[in-house]
Amino acid sequence: MQVQSVPLGSVTIGPLSWRDGTVRSIRCAERLVRETRAGRSAATRSRTRGSSAGFTARRTAETTRDDKMTEEESAAESRDCKIKMSRPQTTGGTFPSSSLRTRVAPFPPSSLREQCAGVSGAVACEYMRRVREVEGQLRRQAGRVTQEGVKLERERGHLERMLRSISTNLTVNRKSSEGRKRRPAAAETERDGADYLLLCERRELVELKQDLEAALRNALTQLQALGQSSRRLLDCAGERARVLELLPHSGSASGRYSTAQTFTKTDPVSPFTPECKQVLESSTVTVNQSQLLRETIRQKLTSAIARQKAAHCTVNDGLVKKIAETISLQQNLTLACAATRQALFRKQREINCIRHSHGRAQGPESSGDTLSREKLNRPLVQVYQRHPGTRLPEAAHLIQGSAVLRQCLMSSEGELAKLHCACLQLLDDLQGKREAARVDAGVIRMRRQQVDKRAMPSLLQQGASRGQVHLSCVE
């Protein structure tokens, strides 16, 4: 129903103050009615404005005869009605503050509770979807941490296998050193180049073992850090998943929002809390550290395999060279022993000849076996010695020859004894060299049998074979 102004009568009854107060009350009531009406259209508002303007004009013409003050008030009311903005079409709007000093409260519809419930449900669903995005990122990061832990665990297994291989090589090195001490002769037990190579190999293996043990400790510490990071990620994901019971799995909004746009800001009451951000950042740092540690472990394993193989081959080559040297000496000893034995037999024949000559120079053992031409008192010698100064030198020559033969016999027998001792020494050395070569060959055979080439993966062995690592020790 539209409010219309009723023209006032021209008859003046009563005082002017009484009439003016009534007019002001009517105009105030009309203004309040216009301002408090809700839901009218623009056409209605324009018609209302027109009628109000006409009413105001008529009232102004009537009051001109009565009072100038009433005319000014009517003009002011007319200007207020003309500059006033129209009301909003929806129930949720308010009047502009430029034309009205007070805001008009919107009239709530009959479905306000349903609308509020729908808005709340939409806010809750949006929150759940964003929480699902956070939970998905947390669980994906936990999966990456777990995968990195599996890779690091594999490297830890390689480290343990390498440490077992180094312990085996240390045992082989100790057995090799103890085996070389069982060489027979005292001269063969002296320290030589092969013993020095074994000592260098032991130092190299001990250094490798210390380095790999330190790497294993770092790997175990990093595995604990990865496990703790994974538990924290899963705990945060479980805590975030507490509001996802009523959200269907097919309604995930992970594909509609990117991680950079969704999780740039943190808020304790938002889906992406500071705790989640801290856990994600710490897990990323832990994964990067684990990757660097795996690369370091792989490099150490490759270097250790190459150094271990180089040390083992160097010792084996040294022992082979020692065996070759021993065999060469053994052959020379065999030749020297044969030459000494030949000289021994020759000296023995010479001694036999000297003894025979000495015996012939001494003559027969019985005077009855002496021939007449050999006797010093034969008639020719007695007749020759009747004159002085005619003594024959036969007896002196015989005495001198016998003495010389005796001296040669003693010297030859001494040389024969020396040759015999030298031959025995050569034979002893020859036997020692044979035993030493046998011991060294047994050491090499033991080293080749007890070193398991399958202790490490073939990939690492191929990487180590391509490296140029050499043992820094010489014989």
C-alpha positions in Angstrom: 0.0 0.0 0.0 1.5 3.4 -1.1 1.5 6.3 1.3 -0.1 9.4 -0.1 -0.1 12.9 1.3 -3.5 14.5 2.1 -3.8 18.2 1.3 -4.5 20.4 4.3 -7.4 22.6 4.5 -7.2 26.4 3.9 -9.1 27.3 7.0 -6.7 28.3 9.8 -7.9 27.2 13.3 -5.9 27.7 16.3 -2.4 29.2 16.7 0.3 28.7 14.1 2.6 26.7 16.4 -0.1 24.2 16.9 -0.5 23.8 13.1 3.2 23.7 12.3 3.9 21.0 15.0 1.2 18.8 13.5 2.7 19.3 9.9 6.1 18.4 11.1 4.9 15.2 12.8 3.1 14.2 9.6 6.1 14.8 7.5 8.4 12.9 9.9 6.0 9.9 9.9 5.9 10.0 6.0 9.7 10.0 5.8 10.0 7.2 8.3 7.5 5.1 6.4 9.4 5.7 3.1 12.7 4.7 4.7 11.5 1.6 6.5 9.5 0.1 3.6 11.3 -3.0 2.1 11.0 -4.9 -1.2 9.5 -2.2 -3.4 10.6 -1.9 -7.1 12.3 1.0 -8.8 9.1 2.1 -10.5 7.3 2.3 -7.2 10.2 4.2 -5.7 10.1 6.7 -8.6 6.3 7.1 -8.3 6.6 7.6 -4.6 9.2 10.2 -5.2 6.9 11.9 -7.7 3.9 11.9 -5.5 6.0 13.0 -2.6 7.5 15.8 -4.6 4.0 17.0 -5.7 2.7 16.7 -2.3 5.6 18.7 -1.0 5.1 21.4 -3.8 1.4 21.7 -2.9 2.2 22.0 0.7 4.8 24.6 0.0 2.3 26.7 -2.0 -0.3 26.5 0.8 2.2 27.3 3.5 3.6 30.3 1.6 0.5 32.3 2.7 0.9 31.2 6.3 4.5 31.2 7.3 8.0 31.5 5.6 9.5 29.1 8.1 7.1 26.3 7.1 8.1 26.8 3.4 11.8 26.4 4.2 11.2 23.2 6.1 9.2 21.8 3.2 11.9 22.7 0.8 14.5 20.9 3.0 12.3 17.8 3.2 11.9 17.9 -0.6 15.7 18.1 -1.2 16.2 15.1 1.2 13.7 13.0 -0.7 15.3 13.9 -4.1 19.0 13.1 -3.1 18.1 9.9 -1.3 19.4 6.7 -3.1 17.2 3.8 -3.9 17.0 0.7 -1.7 18.9 -2.6 -2.7 16.9 -5.2 -4.5 18.0 -8.1 -2.2 17.3 -8.5 1.4 21.0 -8.7 2.4 21.9 -5.0 1.4 21.9 -1.8 3.3 21.3 1.9 2.4 24.3 3.9 1.5 25.9 6.0 4.2 26.2 9.1 2.0 22.5 9.9 2.1 21.5 8.2 5.4 23.1 8.6 8.8 21.8 5.3 10.1 22.0 1.8 8.4 18.8 -0.1 7.8 19.1 -3.8 8.9 18.2 -6.3 6.1 15.1 -8.3 6.6 16.0 -12.0 6.9 14.3 -14.5 4.6 12.4 -17.5 5.8 15.2 -19.9 4.7 17.9 -18.1 6.8 18.7 -21.2 8.9 19.0 -23.4 5.7 21.2 -20.9 4.0 23.5 -20.6 7.1 23.7 -24.4 7.3 24.6 -24.6 3.6 27.3 -21.9 4.0 28.7 -23.7 7.0 28.7 -27.0 5.1 30.5 -25.4 2.2 33.1 -23.9 4.5 33.6 -27.3 6.2 33.9 -29.2 2.9 36.4 -26.7 1.6 38.4 -27.0 4.8 38.3 -30.8 4.5 39.5 -30.7 0.9 42.4 -28.5 1.8 43.2 -30.7 4.7 43.1 -33.7 2.4 45.6 -31.9 0.2 47.9 -31.3 3.2 47.5 -34.9 4.3 48.3 -36.1 0.8 51.4 -34.0 0.6 52.5 -35.3 4.1 51.9 -38.9 3.1 53.7 -38.4 -0.2 56.6 -36.9 1.6 56.5 -39.8 4.1 56.6 -42.2 1.1 59.7 -40.4 -0.3 61.3 -40.5 3.2 60.6 -44.2 3.4 61.9 -44.8 -0.1 65.1 -42.9 0.8 65.4 -45.0 4.0 65.2 -48.2 1.9 67.9 -46.9 -0.4 70.1 -45.9 2.6 69.4 -49.3 4.2 70.7 -50.9 1.0 73.9 -48.9 1.2 74.2 -49.8 4.9 74.0 -53.5 3.9 76.8 -52.8 1.3 78.9 -51.2 4.0 78.4 -54.1 6.3 79.3 -56.6 3.6 82.4 -54.5 2.8 83.4 -54.4 6.4 83.0 -58.2 6.6 85.2 -58.5 3.4 87.8 -56.2 5.0 87.7 -58.3 8.2 88.2 -61.4 6.1 91.1 -59.8 4.3 92.7 -58.8 7.6 92.4 -62.4 8.8 94.0 -63.5 5.5 96.7 -61.0 6.0 97.4 -62.2 9.5 97.4 -65.8 8.4 99.8 -64.9 5.5 102.2 -63.3 7.9 102.0 -66.2 10.3 102.4 -68.7 7.4 105.6 -67.0 6.2 107.1 -67.3 9.6 107.0 -71.1 9.2 109.8 -71.0 6.6 112.5 -73.5 7.7 115.9 -71.8 7.7 116.8 -68.9 9.9 117.8 -66.9 6.9 114.4 -67.4 5.3 112.6 -66.0 8.3 114.2 -62.6 8.0 111.9 -59.7 7.0 111.9 -59.1 3.2 109.9 -57.2 0.6 106.9 -59.5 0.8 106.7 -59.0 4.6 106.8 -55.2 4.0 104.0 -55.5 1.5 101.9 -57.5 3.9 102.5 -54.8 6.5 101.4 -52.1 4.1 98.3 -54.1 3.2 97.4 -54.4 6.8 97.8 -50.7 7.4 95.6 -50.0 4.3 92.9 -52.4 5.4 92.9 -50.9 8.9 92.5 -47.4 7.5 89.7 -48.6 5.2 87.9 -50.3 8.1 88.0 -47.2 10.2 86.7 -45.0 7.4 83.9 -47.5 6.6 83.0 -47.8 10.3 82.6 -44.1 10.5 80.4 -44.1 7.4 78.3 -46.9 8.9 77.8 -44.9 12.0 76.7 -41.9 10.0 74.4 -44.2 8.0 72.8 -45.6 11.1 72.3 -42.0 12.5 70.8 -40.9 9.2 68.5 -43.9 9.2 67.3 -43.0 12.7 66.7 -39.4 11.5 64.7 -40.7 8.5 62.6 -43.0 10.7 61.9 -40.1 13.1 61.0 -37.8 10.2 58.7 -40.5 8.7 57.0 -41.0 12.1 56.5 -37.2 12.5 55.1 -36.9 9.0 52.6 -39.8 9.6 51.6 -38.4 12.9 50.9 -35.0 11.3 49.0 -36.7 8.5 47.0 -38.7 11.0 46.3 -35.6 13.0 45.1 -33.8 9.8 43.0 -36.8 8.8 40.8 -36.5 11.9 38.4 -34.2 10.0 38.2 -36.4 6.9 35.7 -39.0 8.1 32.7 -37.6 6.3 34.6 -36.6 3.1 34.4 -39.2 0.3 37.7 -40.5 -1.1 36.5 -39.7 -4.7 36.0 -36.0 -3.8 39.7 -35.2 -3.3 40.6 -31.8 -4.6 44.3 -32.5 -4.9 44.2 -32.1 -8.7 42.5 -28.7 -8.6 45.0 -26.9 -6.4 48.7 -26.7 -6.7 51.0 -27.0 -3.8 52.6 -23.6 -4.3 49.2 -21.8 -4.3 47.6 -23.8 -1.5 50.5 -24.0 1.0 52.2 -20.7 0.9 50.9 -19.3 4.1 50.6 -21.0 7.5 48.1 -20.5 10.3 47.6 -22.5 13.4 43.8 -22.7 12.6 44.2 -23.3 8.9 44.6 -26.6 7.1 48.3 -26.0 6.6 49.7 -25.4 10.1 53.2 -24.3 11.0 53.9 -27.7 12.5 53.2 -29.3 9.1 55.4 -26.8 7.3 58.2 -27.4 9.8 57.9 -31.2 9.4 57.9 -31.0 5.6 60.9 -28.7 5.6 62.8 -30.8 8.1 62.0 -34.0 6.1 63.2 -32.4 2.9 66.5 -31.4 4.5 66.8 -34.9 5.9 66.2 -36.5 2.5 68.8 -34.2 0.9 71.3 -35.1 3.6 70.5 -38.8 3.1 71.1 -38.5 -0.7 74.4 -36.8 -0.1 75.4 -39.5 2.4 74.4 -42.2 -0.1 76.6 -40.6 -2.7 79.5 -40.3 -0.2 79.0 -44.0 0.8 78.9 -45.1 -2.8 82.2 -43.2 -3.5 83.8 -44.7 -0.3 82.7 -48.2 -1.3 84.0 -47.8 -4.8 87.3 -46.4 -3.5 87.6 -49.1 -0.8 87.0 -51.9 -3.3 89.6 -50.5 -5.6 92.1 -50.0 -2.8 91.5 -53.4 -1.3 91.8 -55.1 -4.6 95.0 -53.1 -5.4 96.5 -54.0 -2.0 95.6 -57.7 -2.4 97.0 -57.8 -6.0 100.2 -56.0 -4.9 100.8 -58.5 -2.1 100.1 -61.4 -4.4 102.4 -60.1 -7.1 105.1 -59.5 -4.4 104.7 -63.1 -3.2 104.8 -64.4 -6.8 108.0 -62.4 -7.4 109.4 -63.8 -4.1 108.6 -67.3 -5.2 110.2 -66.6 -8.7 113.3 -65.3 -6.9 113.3 -68.3 -4.6 113.0 -70.7 -7.5 115.8 -68.9 -9.4 118.0 -69.1 -6.3 117.0 -72.8 -6.0 118.1 -73.4 -9.6 121.4 -71.6 -9.0 121.9 -73.6 -5.8 121.2 -76.8 -7.7 123.9 -75.9 -10.2 126.3 -74.9 -7.5 125.6 -78.0 -5.6 126.3 -80.1 -8.6 129.6 -78.2 -9.3 130.6 -78.6 -5.7 129.9 -82.3 -5.8 131.9 -82.7 -9.0 134.8 -80.8 -7.4 134.5 -83.0 -4.3 134.8 -86.1 -6.4 137.8 -84.7 -8.3 139.5 -83.7 -5.1 138.9 -87.1 -3.7 140.6 -88.7 -6.7 143.5 -86.3 -6.3 143.9 -87.2 -2.7 143.9 -90.9 -3.6 146.6 -90.3 -6.1 148.7 -88.3 -3.5 148.3 -91.1 -1.0 149.4 -93.6 -3.6 152.4 -91.5 -4.5 153.3 -90.9 -0.9 153.1 -94.6 -0.2 155.3 -95.4 -3.2 157.8 -92.8 -2.0 157.9 -94.4 1.5 158.6 -97.8 0.0 157.4 -101.1 1.2 156.3 -101.7 4.8 158.8 -104.6 5.2 162.5 -104.4 4.3 162.2 -107.8 2.9 160.0 -106.5 0.1 162.6 -103.8 -0.9 164.2 -104.6 -4.3 168.0 -104.7 -4.6 168.1 -101.7 -6.9 166.2 -99.7 -4.3 168.4 -100.4 -1.3 170.8 -97.6 -0.3 173.5 -100.1 0.6 173.8 -101.7 -2.8 177.4 -102.4 -4.0 177.5 -99.6 -6.6 176.6 -96.9 -4.1 179.1 -98.3 -1.5 181.9 -98.3 -4.1 180.9 -94.7 -5.2 181.0 -93.4 -1.6 184.6 -94.6 -0.8 185.9 -91.1 -1.6 184.9 -88.1 0.4 182.3 -85.7 -1.1 180.8 -88.3 -3.3 177.5 -88.9 -1.4 174.5 -89.3 -3.6 171.3 -87.0 -3.0 168.9 -89.9 -3.4 168.1 -90.2 0.3 167.5 -86.4 0.7 165.3 -86.3 -2.4 163.3 -89.1 -1.1 162.9 -87.4 2.3 161.9 -84.1 0.7 159.5 -85.7 -1.7 157.8 -87.6 1.0 157.4 -84.4 3.1 156.0 -82.6 0.1 153.6 -85.3 -0.6 152.5 -85.4 3.0 151.9 -81.6 2.9 149.9 -81.9 -0.3 147.9 -84.7 1.2 147.0 -82.7 4.3 146.1 -79.6 2.2 143.9 -81.7 -0.2 142.2 -83.3 2.7 141.4 -79.9 4.2 140.0 -78.7 0.8 138.0 -81.8 0.6 136.5 -81.2 4.0 135.6 -77.6 2.9 134.1 -78.8 -0.3 132.1 -81.3 1.7 130.8 -78.6 4.1 130.0 -76.3 1.2 128.1 -79.1 -0.5 126.1 -79.8 2.7 125.4 -76.0 3.1 124.2 -75.8 -0.5 122.0 -78.8 0.0 120.6 -77.3 3.1 120.0 -74.0 1.4 118.4 -75.8 -1.5 116.1 -77.6 0.8 115.2 -74.3 2.6 114.5 -72.6 -0.7 112.2 -75.4 -1.7 110.4 -75.2 1.6 110.2 -71.4 1.4 108.8 -71.6 -2.1 106.3 -74.2 -1.0 105.2 -72.0 2.0 104.9 -68.9 -0.2 102.9 -70.9 -2.8 100.6 -72.1 0.0 100.1 -68.6 1.2 99.2 -67.4 -2.3 96.8 -70.3 -2.7 95.2 -69.6 0.7 94.8 -65.9 -0.2 93.2 -66.6 -3.5 90.8 -69.2 -2.0 89.7 -67.3 1.0 89.1 -63.9 -0.7 85.4 -64.0 -1.8 85.0 -62.0 -5.0 81.2 -62.2 -4.6 81.2 -60.3 -1.3 80.2 -57.0 -3.1 77.8 -56.4 -5.9 79.2 -56.5 -9.4 78.1 -52.9 -10.1 80.4 -51.6 -7.4 83.2 -53.9 -8.5 82.9 -52.6 -12.1 82.9 -49.1 -10.8 86.0 -49.8 -8.7 87.8 -51.5 -11.7 87.4 -48.3 -13.7 89.1 -46.2 -11.0 92.8 -45.6 -11.0 93.7 -46.3 -7.4 97.1 -47.7 -6.5 98.7 -48.9 -3.3 101.4 -46.3 -2.3 104.0 -48.7 -1.1 107.1 -50.3 -2.8 109.1 -53.3 -2.1 
